């Protein structure tokens, strides 16, 4: 897998803001100003300049598609805005949350980003999209920061405008590989036949190899398939090749993991000893319940996540928001990793605004606060977060990956519980494996 580094773009809005604030408009700035459709003095990303102005942000995710959907993320973002505004806003300012459906489509993802710029969003917060190649160029062109994306693409860990709150797929799969190296025989990965899916085998293998295990067999499947009979049988056959050690199948198909497991459970009758393991986001407690709980195919499975289990009291703040502003909204599941990431991303954004001390809130000031070394806390749901462009995993192509912690969970008696206390840091696994 190759982590593609982007060349940082010139942030014209930020440049003009600095010139206008200083009262000096150079010839170069005049030329740049003339090129902006909006004209001088109306710079994209400048909502919240006055204490009476609302602060506008955007949250996007796919909804109603045949592949992975994350409707809980924009739904929770709207609930958060209602909750924070009912409690005095952020540092006394109203929060205006725009939402957008990227439809798992590159063109629509770019449209969402352009809409964020057009409507003067100061940041994109707590979002999910597989189409980073489409949405980052418009954000970078306007200098709009992307805070707390889901971590599904490499660009989220390379773009200078990205401020991730978790370790994304790299951390989850490396952590899972490390756990499986200790307990599994042959390992087979079943993953989407997509650009994002192409990144997964090397990440899982990094953890397996760090534990002295051989690499996993890589099986591709259509992201929006409705029949996984062939893939489940081939995965079982590839995994059950060592009579001395129980093999493990790792389905990492997002929302389609449940569909795969319907076929896998039937085919598994001929291979009763084969176990399963996966990452949070592909499986949660709702999925485990729907597939039979303690008698289902996930019993005994290892599952890696970014955060503590949903029953941990550190989630009480998020649950309060849901209880007060989204009770009965079945799109918002407090155990969903997307909802949890959105809560953490807005927790970060709130601290950014408060750090500005009543000053103007723009895309430029938000970005400068983050790039200036601001350290934020998340109530113990992550380590303290601070973003520097060249961080500890820059040498392996992830310069923006600042939180490589994962949690190891296991399904016991049908419940998803912590398999180990605390977090597991997979920084060394990713760095030593040199996965890019």
Secondary structure by P-SEA (a helix, b strand, c coil): cccccccccccaaaaaaaaaaaccccaaaaaaaaacccccccccccccccccbbbbbbbbbbccccccccaaaaaaaaaaaaaaaaacccccbbbbbbbbbccccaaaaaaaaaaaaaaccccccccccccccccaaaaaaaccccccccccccccccccccccccccaaaaaaaaaaaaaacccbbbbbbbccccccccaaaaaaaaaaacccccbbbbbbcccccaaaaaaaaaaaaaccccbbbbbbbccccaaaaaaaaaaaaccccccbbbbbccccccaaaaaaacccccccccbbbbbcccccccccaaaaaaaaacccccccccccccaaaaaaaaaaaaaaaaaaacccccccaaaaaaaaaabbbbbccccccbbbbbccccccccccccccccbbbbbbbccccccccccccccaaaaaaaaccc
